[in-house]
Amino acid sequence: MPLSGDRLRAWEPASWPVAHDWQPVVRQFLGSAVGRSLGAFVQDRIDAAATVYPPAPFQALAETPLAQVRVVILGQDPYHGPGQAHGLAFSVPPGVRPPPSLRNIFAEVARGGGAGMPADPVASARNGNLTHWARQGALLLNTCLTVEAGLPGSHASRGWEVLTDDILTAVLAQSQPVVCMLWGAHAQAKRPLVEASRVHGERLVLCANHPSPLSARRPPVPFVGCDHFRLANTFLVGCGLAPVRWDAQAGVVN
């Protein structure tokens, strides 16, 4: 479960749970010069009274072990409003109203049905916690893992992107089939990593604009109508894997 509180209180990555098979990737990054620089930056911002989200930046790595990843949903950075971010890209804690980007995601799930798994948009409007996706092997990862209140992109280019490259590389080095949903320019910057991994196994790369209302309907590839959830499940089933239950009624978690 995420750490208590709705913000990051200190740079203490040893206290942020991660699944066992992610630990070497995280440990190598944290011990690097880039990792140490990032840690100093985040701690300096906290010491300067900045409100930093989320309280557990590695929560995606705790909920979805490396060996279980079959879908990667890649966003930009965490939500920057109070109580919204909890370490899973696009997800919010129970009881928090889904932000506009997440409402667009749920509308797309409802439109496509996730390859025969019907969504309940009414329930989705009440429950924006995507932990049930993460526990089915959907790695909900942002390219940057912390952000300051009200300041989207405020921790970009400080080192997180190196770690998220390492995370994606570890996923793609495995032989099992993987779907990569790349939403927005920051996520699509990772596409060369995905394309280079095709030598290891079957890959489905799905690109669209970010689901934010500012871009969801714009060209070149509108998020609205992208059909990614159905396409992902069709690919997984074709590879002999179970589909992901995207429907909201699966989202009852403790």
LOKEMI-502743 format. One line per field, with one value per residue: residue number from 1; residue in one letter; chain; z, y, x of N, C-alpha, C in turn. Coordinates in steps of 0.02 Angstrom, whole numbers, plus 32768, in hexadecimal, padded with zeros to 4 digits. Each point is the difference from the previous one (the first is absolute). Layout:
<nodes>
seq = [NUM, ...]
type = [A, ...]
mol = [A, ...]
n.w = [Z, ...]
n.v = [Y, ...]
n.u = [X, ...]
ca.w = [Z, ...]
ca.v = [Y, ...]
ca.u = [X, ...]
c.w = [Z, ...]
c.v = [Y, ...]
c.u = [X, ...]
</nodes>
This chain:
<nodes>
seq = [1, 2, 3, 4, 5, 6, 7, 8, 9, 10, 11, 12, 13, 14, 15, 16, 17, 18, 19, 20, 21, 22, 23, 24, 25, 26, 27, 28, 29, 30, 31, 32, 33, 34, 35, 36, 37, 38, 39, 40, 41, 42, 43, 44, 45, 46, 47, 48, 49, 50, 51, 52, 53, 54, 55, 56, 57, 58, 59, 60, 61, 62, 63, 64, 65, 66, 67, 68, 69, 70, 71, 72, 73, 74, 75, 76, 77, 78, 79, 80, 81, 82, 83, 84, 85, 86, 87, 88, 89, 90, 91, 92, 93, 94, 95, 96, 97, 98, 99, 100, 101, 102, 103, 104, 105, 106, 107, 108, 109, 110, 111, 112, 113, 114, 115, 116, 117, 118, 119, 120, 121, 122, 123, 124, 125, 126, 127, 128, 129, 130, 131, 132, 133, 134, 135, 136, 137, 138, 139, 140, 141, 142, 143, 144, 145, 146, 147, 148, 149, 150, 151, 152, 153, 154, 155, 156, 157, 158, 159, 160, 161, 162, 163, 164, 165, 166, 167, 168, 169, 170, 171, 172, 173, 174, 175, 176, 177, 178, 179, 180, 181, 182, 183, 184, 185, 186, 187, 188, 189, 190, 191, 192, 193, 194, 195, 196, 197, 198, 199, 200, 201, 202, 203, 204, 205, 206, 207, 208, 209, 210, 211, 212, 213, 214, 215, 216, 217, 218, 219, 220, 221, 222, 223, 224, 225, 226, 227, 228, 229, 230, 231, 232, 233, 234, 235, 236, 237, 238, 239, 240, 241, 242, 243, 244, 245, 246, 247, 248, 249, 250, 251, 252, 253, 254]
type = [M, P, L, S, G, D, R, L, R, A, W, E, P, A, S, W, P, V, A, H, D, W, Q, P, V, V, R, Q, F, L, G, S, A, V, G, R, S, L, G, A, F, V, Q, D, R, I, D, A, A, A, T, V, Y, P, P, A, P, F, Q, A, L, A, E, T, P, L, A, Q, V, R, V, V, I, L, G, Q, D, P, Y, H, G, P, G, Q, A, H, G, L, A, F, S, V, P, P, G, V, R, P, P, P, S, L, R, N, I, F, A, E, V, A, R, G, G, G, A, G, M, P, A, D, P, V, A, S, A, R, N, G, N, L, T, H, W, A, R, Q, G, A, L, L, L, N, T, C, L, T, V, E, A, G, L, P, G, S, H, A, S, R, G, W, E, V, L, T, D, D, I, L, T, A, V, L, A, Q, S, Q, P, V, V, C, M, L, W, G, A, H, A, Q, A, K, R, P, L, V, E, A, S, R, V, H, G, E, R, L, V, L, C, A, N, H, P, S, P, L, S, A, R, R, P, P, V, P, F, V, G, C, D, H, F, R, L, A, N, T, F, L, V, G, C, G, L, A, P, V, R, W, D, A, Q, A, G, V, V, N]
mol = [A, A, A, A, A, A, A, A, A, A, A, A, A, A, A, A, A, A, A, A, A, A, A, A, A, A, A, A, A, A, A, A, A, A, A, A, A, A, A, A, A, A, A, A, A, A, A, A, A, A, A, A, A, A, A, A, A, A, A, A, A, A, A, A, A, A, A, A, A, A, A, A, A, A, A, A, A, A, A, A, A, A, A, A, A, A, A, A, A, A, A, A, A, A, A, A, A, A, A, A, A, A, A, A, A, A, A, A, A, A, A, A, A, A, A, A, A, A, A, A, A, A, A, A, A, A, A, A, A, A, A, A, A, A, A, A, A, A, A, A, A, A, A, A, A, A, A, A, A, A, A, A, A, A, A, A, A, A, A, A, A, A, A, A, A, A, A, A, A, A, A, A, A, A, A, A, A, A, A, A, A, A, A, A, A, A, A, A, A, A, A, A, A, A, A, A, A, A, A, A, A, A, A, A, A, A, A, A, A, A, A, A, A, A, A, A, A, A, A, A, A, A, A, A, A, A, A, A, A, A, A, A, A, A, A, A, A, A, A, A, A, A, A, A, A, A, A, A, A, A, A, A, A, A]
n.w = [8000, 7FE5, 8007, 8042, 7FFC, 7FE9, 8024, 7FDF, 8037, 7FDF, 7FE9, 8006, 7FC7, 8034, 800E, 7FBF, 800F, 7FEA, 7FCB, 8016, 7FC8, 801D, 8037, 7FD7, 7FDA, 8034, 801B, 7FC3, 7FF4, 803A, 7FF0, 7FC9, 7FDB, 7FCC, 801B, 8011, 7FC3, 7FE6, 8029, 7FF1, 7FC0, 8003, 8024, 7FD6, 7FD1, 801D, 8009, 7FC1, 801D, 7FCB, 7FE7, 800D, 7FC7, 8008, 8032, 7FCC, 7FEB, 8024, 800C, 7FC3, 801B, 802F, 7FDA, 7FD4, 8017, 7FF6, 801F, 801D, 7FEB, 7FEA, 8024, 7FD9, 802F, 7FD1, 8037, 801A, 802C, 8041, 8016, 7FF7, 8008, 8035, 801C, 7FC6, 8002, 7FEC, 7FCB, 7FE9, 7FC5, 7FFE, 8033, 8025, 803E, 8024, 7FE6, 7FD4, 7FF0, 7FCE, 7FF5, 7FDA, 8007, 8040, 8002, 7FDC, 802C, 8033, 7FE2, 7FF7, 803F, 8013, 7FD8, 8014, 8041, 7FEC, 7FC0, 8006, 8020, 800B, 7FF3, 803D, 7FD2, 8018, 8006, 7FC2, 7FFA, 8025, 7FD9, 8010, 802D, 7FE0, 8042, 7FEF, 7FDB, 8030, 8026, 7FC6, 8010, 800E, 7FE7, 8032, 7FCE, 8025, 7FD1, 8029, 8039, 7FFE, 8024, 7FF6, 8037, 7FD2, 7FFB, 7FCE, 7FFD, 8040, 7FFC, 7FC6, 7FDE, 8038, 7FD8, 800D, 7FCA, 8021, 803A, 7FE6, 7FE3, 803A, 801C, 7FCF, 8004, 8042, 7FF7, 7FD4, 8032, 8019, 7FFF, 8037, 7FE0, 7FE5, 801C, 7FD8, 802E, 7FCD, 8035, 7FCA, 7FF4, 8042, 7FFD, 7FCA, 8029, 8022, 7FCB, 7FF5, 8042, 7FF5, 7FCD, 8024, 8028, 7FC3, 8006, 8038, 7FDE, 8002, 7FDB, 8024, 7FD3, 8031, 7FD1, 802B, 7FF5, 802B, 8030, 800F, 801B, 8012, 8000, 8027, 7FE6, 800D, 7FC1, 7FEE, 8040, 7FF8, 8041, 7FF9, 8009, 8029, 8029, 8028, 8028, 7FCD, 7FE1, 803C, 8011, 7FC5, 8008, 803E, 7FEE, 7FCC, 8035, 800C, 800A, 8040, 7FED, 7FFF, 803D, 7FD0, 8008, 8010, 7FF1, 7FDB, 8007, 8021, 8020, 8028]
n.v = [7FC4, 803A, 8028, 800D, 8027, 803E, 8006, 8010, 7FDF, 7FD1, 800D, 7FCC, 7FF5, 7FF6, 8032, 8005, 7FD9, 7FCE, 7FE3, 7FC3, 7FF0, 8035, 7FE0, 7FD2, 8009, 8000, 7FCC, 7FE7, 8013, 7FEC, 7FCF, 8012, 8023, 7FE9, 7FC4, 8007, 8019, 7FD0, 7FD3, 801E, 7FFF, 7FC3, 7FEC, 8022, 7FE7, 7FC5, 8008, 8012, 7FCE, 7FE6, 7FFE, 7FC5, 7FEC, 7FC0, 7FE4, 7FD8, 801E, 7FCB, 801B, 8017, 8008, 8017, 801E, 800D, 7FC4, 8005, 7FC6, 802B, 802C, 8010, 8036, 8030, 8024, 8028, 8024, 803B, 8021, 7FF9, 7FF2, 8040, 7FE1, 801E, 7FCD, 8016, 8012, 7FC0, 8014, 7FFF, 7FFF, 803B, 7FDD, 7FFD, 8014, 7FCD, 8012, 8000, 8037, 7FD5, 8014, 8036, 7FFA, 7FF1, 8034, 801F, 7FE8, 800E, 803A, 7FFD, 7FEE, 802C, 8029, 7FE9, 8005, 800E, 7FF7, 8019, 802A, 8001, 8041, 8018, 802E, 7FEB, 7FBF, 8007, 8023, 7FCA, 7FD3, 802C, 7FD1, 8002, 7FF6, 7FF4, 8035, 8023, 7FE6, 8015, 8026, 8033, 800E, 8023, 8013, 8031, 802C, 8026, 7FF0, 8040, 8029, 8041, 8010, 7FF5, 7FD8, 7FF1, 7FC9, 8010, 7FBD, 8017, 7FD3, 7FE2, 7FCE, 800F, 8025, 8007, 8007, 8029, 8019, 7FFE, 8019, 802B, 800D, 7FFF, 8023, 8028, 7FF6, 7FFB, 7FBF, 800F, 7FF5, 803C, 801F, 8030, 8020, 8026, 8024, 8027, 803C, 800B, 7FE0, 8021, 8029, 7FD3, 8013, 8023, 8008, 800D, 8028, 8015, 7FF8, 800B, 8005, 8019, 801B, 7FEA, 8037, 8021, 802F, 801F, 802E, 8031, 8035, 802C, 7FDB, 802F, 8023, 8018, 7FBE, 7FE9, 8038, 8013, 8015, 7FD4, 7FEB, 8014, 800E, 802D, 7FC3, 8002, 7FE8, 801F, 8006, 8008, 802C, 801A, 7FFA, 8018, 802B, 800D, 8000, 8025, 8019, 7FED, 8041, 8004, 8017, 8040, 7FFA, 8026, 7FD8, 8030, 7FD1, 7FF9, 8040, 7FCC, 802C, 7FDF]
n.u = [802A, 7FE6, 8035, 7FFD, 7FCA, 7FFA, 8039, 8036, 8011, 8023, 803C, 7FD7, 8021, 8029, 7FD6, 800F, 7FCD, 8027, 7FE6, 800C, 7FDF, 7FE4, 8011, 801B, 7FCA, 7FD7, 801E, 8006, 7FC2, 7FE7, 8029, 7FE0, 802A, 7FDD, 7FFF, 8040, 800B, 7FD9, 801C, 803A, 7FED, 7FE5, 8033, 8026, 7FD7, 8004, 8041, 7FF5, 7FDE, 801E, 7FC3, 801B, 7FE7, 7FF0, 7FDD, 7FF2, 8038, 8012, 7FC4, 800B, 803D, 7FD8, 7FD3, 8030, 800D, 8041, 8002, 7FD5, 802D, 7FC4, 7FF2, 8019, 7FE4, 8017, 8005, 7FF2, 7FDA, 8008, 7FC3, 7FF0, 7FC5, 7FE6, 8020, 8019, 803F, 8006, 8023, 7FC1, 801E, 7FE2, 8016, 7FC8, 800C, 7FE8, 7FC6, 8033, 7FDF, 7FF4, 803E, 7FFF, 8042, 7FF4, 7FD8, 802F, 802C, 7FD8, 7FF8, 8041, 8009, 7FD2, 8021, 803C, 7FF2, 803E, 7FF3, 7FC3, 8028, 7FBF, 8003, 8004, 7FEF, 7FC6, 8012, 8018, 7FC8, 7FF1, 801D, 802F, 7FFB, 803B, 8000, 7FC0, 800E, 801F, 7FD0, 7FEA, 8033, 7FD8, 803C, 7FE8, 8026, 8017, 800F, 7FDC, 801F, 8013, 7FDA, 8003, 7FE0, 7FD2, 8035, 7FD7, 8024, 7FF2, 7FFB, 7FEC, 8024, 7FEC, 7FEF, 7FC0, 8009, 8039, 7FE2, 7FD3, 8037, 8021, 7FC9, 7FF6, 8040, 7FF7, 7FC8, 801E, 802C, 7FC4, 7FF5, 7FDB, 7FC6, 8006, 7FCD, 8013, 7FDC, 8010, 7FEF, 8005, 801C, 7FF8, 7FC6, 7FEE, 8021, 7FDC, 7FDF, 8039, 7FF9, 7FC0, 800A, 8033, 7FCC, 7FEB, 8042, 7FE5, 7FCE, 7FC1, 7FF8, 7FD3, 800D, 7FE0, 7FFC, 7FF8, 7FDA, 8018, 7FE4, 802B, 7FCD, 803C, 8009, 7FD0, 7FE7, 803D, 8010, 802E, 8002, 7FC2, 8002, 7FD1, 7FE9, 8035, 7FD1, 802A, 7FCC, 7FD7, 8028, 800B, 7FC1, 7FF0, 8032, 7FEE, 7FC1, 8013, 801E, 7FC2, 7FF9, 7FF0, 7FC4, 800C, 7FE8, 7FEC, 7FCD, 7FD7, 7FD3, 8037, 7FF0, 7FE8, 8026, 8028]
ca.w = [8000, 8001, 8041, 8019, 7FEB, 7FB9, 7FE2, 8011, 803A, 7FFF, 7FD0, 8024, 7FD2, 8020, 8021, 7FCD, 7FEB, 7FBA, 7FF9, 8004, 7FC2, 7FEC, 802D, 7FE1, 7FD4, 802A, 8028, 7FD4, 7FF1, 803B, 800E, 7FCA, 8009, 7FEF, 8036, 803B, 7FF0, 8004, 8046, 801F, 7FE7, 801E, 8047, 8004, 7FF4, 803C, 8035, 7FF0, 800D, 7FC6, 8007, 7FCC, 7FF9, 8030, 803D, 7FF2, 7FB8, 7FE1, 800C, 7FC6, 8003, 8036, 7FED, 7FC3, 7FF9, 7FBD, 7FDE, 7FEF, 7FD3, 7FBC, 7FE3, 801E, 7FF0, 800F, 8002, 8004, 8046, 802B, 800B, 802B, 802D, 8042, 800A, 7FC2, 7FEB, 8032, 7FE6, 7FC5, 7FCD, 7FEF, 8035, 803D, 8038, 8009, 801B, 7FDD, 7FBF, 7FC8, 7FD9, 7FBA, 7FD8, 8012, 7FE6, 7FB9, 7FFC, 800D, 7FC7, 7FCA, 8014, 7FF5, 7FB8, 7FE1, 8026, 8014, 7FE2, 801C, 8047, 8001, 8034, 8020, 8007, 803D, 8036, 7FF3, 8016, 8048, 8016, 7FD2, 8017, 7FCC, 801C, 7FE3, 7FC1, 8011, 801A, 7FC8, 7FD5, 7FDC, 8023, 7FF9, 800B, 7FE4, 7FED, 803A, 8037, 8032, 7FE6, 8036, 7FFF, 7FD1, 7FD0, 7FD5, 7FE0, 8029, 800F, 7FC1, 7FED, 803C, 8008, 8000, 7FBE, 7FFC, 8021, 7FDB, 7FC8, 801A, 800F, 7FC0, 7FE2, 8024, 7FE9, 7FBA, 7FF9, 800C, 7FC2, 7FFA, 7FDA, 8026, 7FE0, 8019, 7FEF, 8008, 7FFA, 8004, 7FE5, 802F, 7FFD, 7FBE, 7FFB, 8012, 7FCB, 7FE6, 802D, 7FF4, 7FBD, 8001, 8028, 7FDD, 7FFA, 803B, 8003, 7FDE, 801C, 7FE1, 8013, 7FF3, 800D, 7FFA, 8028, 8047, 800B, 801B, 7FD4, 7FD4, 7FC6, 7FF3, 7FC0, 7FCD, 7FD8, 7FC8, 8014, 803B, 8030, 7FFB, 7FC7, 7FEF, 8005, 8019, 8030, 7FDA, 7FD9, 802F, 8013, 7FC5, 7FF9, 8036, 7FF4, 7FC7, 8018, 8031, 8043, 8014, 7FF8, 803C, 800F, 8005, 8017, 8042, 8035, 8019, 8025, 8048, 8020, 8047]
ca.v = [803C, 803D, 801B, 802C, 8045, 800B, 8020, 7FE3, 8024, 8000, 7FD3, 7FC4, 7FCA, 7FBF, 7FF3, 7FFB, 7FBA, 7FEB, 7FB8, 7FE5, 7FFE, 8044, 801E, 800F, 803B, 803B, 8008, 801A, 8047, 8029, 8005, 8024, 8048, 801E, 7FF1, 8029, 8045, 8005, 7FFE, 803F, 8032, 7FF6, 8011, 8049, 801D, 7FF3, 802B, 8045, 8002, 7FED, 7FC5, 7FD1, 7FC4, 7FDF, 7FEA, 7FC3, 8005, 7FBF, 7FD4, 7FD6, 7FC8, 7FD5, 7FDD, 7FD9, 7FE4, 7FFD, 7FC1, 7FFE, 8036, 7FF0, 803F, 803D, 803E, 8032, 8045, 8035, 8004, 7FF4, 8037, 8034, 801A, 7FE1, 7FC0, 7FDB, 7FD1, 7FCD, 7FD8, 7FDB, 8031, 800D, 7FE7, 8028, 7FD6, 7FF9, 803A, 803D, 8005, 7FFA, 803D, 7FFD, 7FCF, 7FBD, 7FF9, 7FF0, 7FBA, 7FD5, 8004, 7FD8, 7FBA, 7FF2, 8000, 7FC4, 7FC5, 7FD6, 7FBD, 7FD7, 800B, 803E, 8030, 8022, 8045, 801E, 7FED, 801F, 8046, 8001, 7FDD, 800C, 7FDA, 7FCF, 7FCC, 7FC0, 7FF9, 7FF3, 7FBC, 7FD1, 8004, 8040, 802D, 8044, 8022, 8042, 800A, 8023, 7FE1, 8030, 8041, 802E, 8014, 8035, 800F, 7FC6, 8001, 8023, 7FD5, 7FE3, 800B, 8000, 7FBE, 7FCA, 7FE2, 7FCC, 7FC5, 7FE4, 7FDD, 7FC0, 7FD6, 7FE9, 7FD3, 7FC0, 7FDF, 7FEC, 7FCE, 7FBF, 7FE1, 7FFC, 8036, 803D, 8039, 8041, 8037, 803D, 8037, 8042, 8006, 7FE7, 7FB7, 7FE9, 8006, 7FBE, 7FCF, 7FDC, 7FC9, 7FCA, 7FE4, 7FDB, 7FC3, 7FCD, 7FC3, 7FD7, 7FE2, 8023, 8040, 8029, 8046, 8027, 8047, 8031, 803C, 7FF9, 8003, 8040, 8023, 802F, 7FDF, 7FBE, 7FFF, 8022, 7FD7, 7FD1, 7FC2, 800F, 7FCA, 7FEC, 7FD4, 7FDC, 7FB9, 7FDE, 7FCB, 7FC5, 7FE7, 7FDF, 7FBE, 7FD5, 7FEA, 7FD3, 7FC1, 7FE1, 7FE5, 7FCC, 801C, 8018, 8049, 8029, 8018, 8049, 801A, 8021, 7FD4, 7FD9, 802D, 8003, 7FEC, 8011]
ca.u = [7FD6, 8027, 8010, 7FCC, 8005, 7FF4, 803B, 8041, 801A, 8049, 8020, 8014, 7FEA, 8003, 7FC0, 7FCB, 8000, 8001, 8002, 8044, 8026, 8011, 8032, 8041, 7FFA, 7FFA, 803E, 8036, 7FF2, 8008, 8047, 8023, 8006, 7FC0, 7FD2, 8011, 7FEE, 7FB7, 7FED, 8011, 7FD1, 7FBF, 8005, 8005, 7FBE, 7FD8, 801B, 7FEB, 7FB8, 7FD8, 7FD6, 8014, 7FD6, 7FD2, 8023, 8027, 800E, 800C, 7FC7, 7FF4, 802F, 7FE9, 7FC2, 8009, 8044, 801C, 7FEF, 7FB9, 7FED, 7FEC, 7FEC, 801D, 7FDD, 8033, 7FE8, 8032, 8014, 7FC6, 7FD0, 801E, 7FCD, 8000, 7FE1, 7FF3, 8035, 8015, 8037, 7FEC, 7FEE, 7FBA, 7FD5, 7FF8, 7FEC, 7FB8, 7FDC, 8015, 7FDE, 802F, 800E, 7FE8, 8024, 7FE9, 7FBB, 8006, 8017, 7FC7, 7FD2, 801D, 7FF4, 7FB9, 7FF2, 801C, 7FEC, 8038, 7FFC, 7FCB, 7FF8, 7FDB, 8010, 7FC8, 8016, 7FE5, 802D, 8040, 7FFE, 8008, 803C, 8037, 803A, 8011, 802A, 7FED, 8025, 8046, 8007, 7FF7, 803B, 8005, 802E, 7FE6, 8040, 800D, 8046, 801C, 7FDC, 7FEA, 7FEA, 7FEC, 7FBA, 7FED, 8036, 800E, 8042, 8031, 8038, 8018, 8046, 802A, 801E, 7FCF, 7FFB, 8033, 7FE4, 7FC8, 801F, 801A, 7FC6, 7FE4, 8032, 7FFB, 7FC3, 8006, 8034, 7FE1, 7FE8, 7FB8, 7FE1, 7FF3, 7FDE, 8015, 7FD4, 8028, 7FCF, 801F, 8043, 8032, 7FFF, 8014, 8049, 801B, 7FF0, 803B, 8010, 7FD1, 800B, 803F, 7FF8, 7FDA, 8029, 7FF7, 7FBE, 7FCB, 7FF0, 7FCD, 800A, 7FC3, 800F, 7FCA, 8009, 7FF2, 7FB8, 7FEA, 7FD1, 8023, 801C, 7FE1, 7FDC, 8028, 802D, 7FF9, 7FDF, 7FD6, 7FF5, 7FBA, 7FF7, 803E, 7FF0, 803B, 7FF2, 7FEB, 8039, 802E, 7FE7, 8001, 8046, 8012, 7FDE, 8022, 8040, 7FF2, 7FFC, 7FBE, 7FF6, 7FFB, 7FBD, 8002, 7FC0, 8002, 7FE8, 8039, 802C, 7FF4, 803E, 8006]
c.w = [8000, 8047, 8016, 7FEA, 7FB5, 7FDD, 8014, 8038, 8001, 7FC8, 8026, 7FD7, 801E, 8021, 7FCE, 7FE6, 7FB4, 7FFF, 7FFB, 7FBE, 7FE2, 8028, 7FDF, 7FD4, 802A, 8025, 7FD4, 7FF1, 803D, 8012, 7FCD, 800F, 7FF1, 8039, 803E, 7FF5, 8005, 8049, 8024, 7FEB, 8022, 804A, 8009, 7FF7, 803D, 8039, 7FF5, 8006, 7FC1, 8010, 7FC5, 8002, 7FD4, 803F, 7FF5, 7FB5, 7FDD, 8005, 7FC4, 8001, 803A, 7FEB, 7FC5, 7FFC, 7FB7, 7FDA, 7FE9, 7FCD, 7FBB, 7FDB, 8024, 7FE8, 8019, 7FFC, 8007, 8046, 802C, 8000, 8032, 802D, 8042, 8000, 7FC3, 7FF2, 8038, 7FE2, 7FC6, 7FCC, 7FF1, 8037, 8038, 8039, 8005, 801F, 7FE0, 7FBB, 7FC8, 7FDC, 7FB7, 7FD5, 800D, 7FE9, 7FB5, 7FF5, 800B, 7FC7, 7FC6, 8010, 7FF1, 7FB6, 7FE0, 8023, 8012, 7FE7, 8025, 804B, 8009, 803B, 801B, 800B, 803E, 803C, 7FF8, 801A, 804B, 8017, 7FCD, 8014, 7FCE, 801B, 7FE2, 7FBC, 800F, 8016, 7FCB, 7FCF, 7FD5, 8029, 7FF1, 8012, 7FE1, 7FEC, 8037, 803C, 803A, 7FDE, 803B, 7FF6, 7FCF, 7FCA, 7FD6, 7FDF, 802B, 8013, 7FC2, 7FF5, 803C, 800D, 7FFE, 7FBD, 7FF4, 8020, 7FD7, 7FBE, 8016, 800E, 7FBF, 7FDE, 8021, 7FEA, 7FBB, 7FF3, 800B, 7FC0, 7FF9, 7FD7, 802D, 7FD3, 801F, 7FE6, 8010, 7FF1, 800B, 7FEC, 802F, 7FFE, 7FBD, 7FF3, 8011, 7FC7, 7FE4, 802D, 7FF2, 7FBE, 7FFF, 8023, 7FDB, 7FF6, 803A, 8002, 7FDC, 8025, 7FD9, 801A, 7FEB, 8015, 7FF5, 8026, 804A, 800B, 8021, 7FD0, 7FD0, 7FBF, 7FE9, 7FBC, 7FC6, 7FD4, 801C, 8012, 803E, 802F, 7FFB, 7FC0, 7FEE, 8004, 801F, 802D, 7FDE, 7FD9, 802C, 8011, 7FC6, 7FF5, 8036, 7FF6, 7FC6, 8012, 8035, 8048, 800F, 7FF3, 8043, 800A, 800C, 8022, 8048, 8037, 801B, 8032, 8049, 8022, 8048, 800C]
c.v = [803E, 8016, 8030, 8047, 8006, 8021, 7FDB, 802A, 8005, 7FD2, 7FC4, 7FC3, 7FBB, 7FED, 7FFA, 7FB8, 7FF8, 7FB4, 7FE8, 8006, 8045, 801C, 800C, 803E, 8040, 800D, 801D, 804A, 802C, 800A, 8026, 804A, 8023, 7FF4, 802A, 8049, 800B, 8001, 8042, 8037, 7FFA, 8013, 804B, 8021, 7FF4, 802D, 8049, 8008, 7FF5, 7FC2, 7FD2, 7FC3, 7FCD, 7FEB, 7FC3, 7FFE, 7FBD, 7FD1, 7FD3, 7FC2, 7FD2, 7FD6, 7FD1, 7FE6, 7FFD, 7FC3, 7FFD, 8034, 7FE6, 803C, 8038, 803A, 803A, 8046, 8031, 8008, 7FFA, 803B, 8031, 8021, 7FDB, 7FBD, 7FD5, 7FCA, 7FCE, 7FCE, 7FD3, 8033, 7FFE, 7FEA, 8032, 7FD2, 7FF9, 803F, 8042, 8001, 7FFA, 8042, 7FF8, 7FCC, 7FB9, 7FF5, 7FF1, 7FB8, 7FD1, 8002, 7FD6, 7FB5, 7FED, 7FFB, 7FBE, 7FC0, 7FD1, 7FB9, 7FD3, 8008, 8042, 802C, 801E, 8048, 8023, 7FEF, 8021, 8047, 8005, 7FE4, 8008, 7FDB, 7FC7, 7FC9, 7FBC, 7FF6, 7FEC, 7FB7, 7FCB, 8003, 803D, 802F, 8048, 8030, 8046, 8006, 8025, 7FED, 802D, 8042, 802C, 8018, 803A, 800F, 7FC3, 8007, 801C, 7FD5, 7FDB, 8011, 8007, 7FBC, 7FC7, 7FDC, 7FC9, 7FBF, 7FE1, 7FE1, 7FBB, 7FCF, 7FE3, 7FCF, 7FBB, 7FD9, 7FE2, 7FCE, 7FB9, 7FE6, 7FFF, 803A, 803B, 8032, 8040, 8036, 8041, 803B, 8043, 7FFE, 7FE4, 7FB4, 7FE7, 800A, 7FBE, 7FCD, 7FDE, 7FC6, 7FC3, 7FDE, 7FD5, 7FBD, 7FC8, 7FC0, 7FD1, 7FDD, 802A, 8040, 8020, 8047, 8028, 8048, 802A, 803E, 7FF0, 8006, 8040, 8021, 8031, 7FE0, 7FC2, 7FFB, 801D, 7FCE, 8005, 7FBF, 800F, 7FC4, 7FE7, 7FD7, 7FD6, 7FB4, 7FD7, 7FC5, 7FC0, 7FE2, 7FDC, 7FBA, 7FD0, 7FE4, 7FCD, 7FBB, 7FDA, 7FE2, 7FCA, 8017, 8016, 804A, 8023, 8014, 804B, 801B, 8018, 7FD1, 7FD1, 8027, 8007, 7FE5, 8016, 8028]
c.u = [802C, 800F, 7FCA, 800C, 7FF7, 803B, 803F, 801F, 804C, 8018, 801C, 7FEC, 8004, 7FBE, 7FC7, 8001, 8003, 8001, 8048, 8026, 800C, 803A, 8044, 7FFE, 7FFF, 8041, 8038, 7FF5, 800F, 804A, 8028, 8005, 7FBE, 7FCD, 800E, 7FEF, 7FB5, 7FEA, 800E, 7FD0, 7FBC, 8001, 8006, 7FBD, 7FD3, 8016, 7FEC, 7FB4, 7FD6, 7FD7, 800D, 7FD3, 8025, 8027, 802C, 8010, 8008, 7FC4, 7FF1, 802D, 7FF0, 7FC5, 8009, 8048, 8016, 7FE9, 7FB7, 7FEB, 7FED, 7FE5, 8025, 7FD5, 802C, 7FE2, 8039, 801A, 7FC2, 7FCF, 801D, 7FCD, 8000, 7FDC, 7FF7, 8034, 800F, 8030, 7FF0, 7FE9, 7FB6, 7FCF, 7FFA, 7FEA, 7FB4, 7FE1, 8012, 7FDF, 8033, 800A, 7FEB, 8025, 7FE7, 7FB8, 8001, 8017, 7FC5, 7FCD, 801A, 7FF8, 7FB8, 7FF0, 8018, 7FEF, 8038, 7FF9, 7FCF, 7FF6, 7FDB, 8013, 7FBF, 8013, 7FE4, 802C, 8044, 8002, 800A, 8043, 8038, 8040, 800D, 802E, 7FEF, 801F, 8048, 800A, 7FF2, 803B, 8004, 802B, 7FEB, 8039, 7FFE, 804A, 8026, 7FD6, 7FEF, 7FEF, 7FEE, 7FB8, 7FF5, 8032, 8010, 8045, 8037, 803C, 8019, 8049, 802E, 801E, 7FCE, 7FFD, 8035, 7FE6, 7FC8, 8016, 8018, 7FC7, 7FE4, 8030, 7FFD, 7FC2, 800B, 8037, 7FE5, 7FDF, 7FB4, 7FE4, 7FEF, 7FDB, 801A, 7FD0, 8025, 7FD3, 8022, 8049, 8035, 8004, 801A, 804A, 8022, 7FF7, 803E, 8016, 7FD4, 800E, 8040, 7FF9, 7FDD, 8028, 7FF4, 7FBC, 7FCD, 7FEE, 7FC7, 8009, 7FC3, 800E, 7FC1, 8012, 7FF1, 7FB4, 7FE7, 7FCF, 8021, 8017, 7FDB, 7FDE, 8028, 8026, 8047, 7FDC, 7FD6, 7FFB, 7FB9, 7FF6, 803D, 7FF8, 8039, 7FEF, 7FE8, 803A, 8033, 7FE8, 7FFE, 8047, 8012, 7FDF, 8020, 8043, 7FF7, 7FFD, 7FB8, 7FFA, 8000, 7FB7, 8004, 7FC0, 8005, 7FEB, 8036, 8029, 7FF1, 803F, 7FFF, 8040]
</nodes>
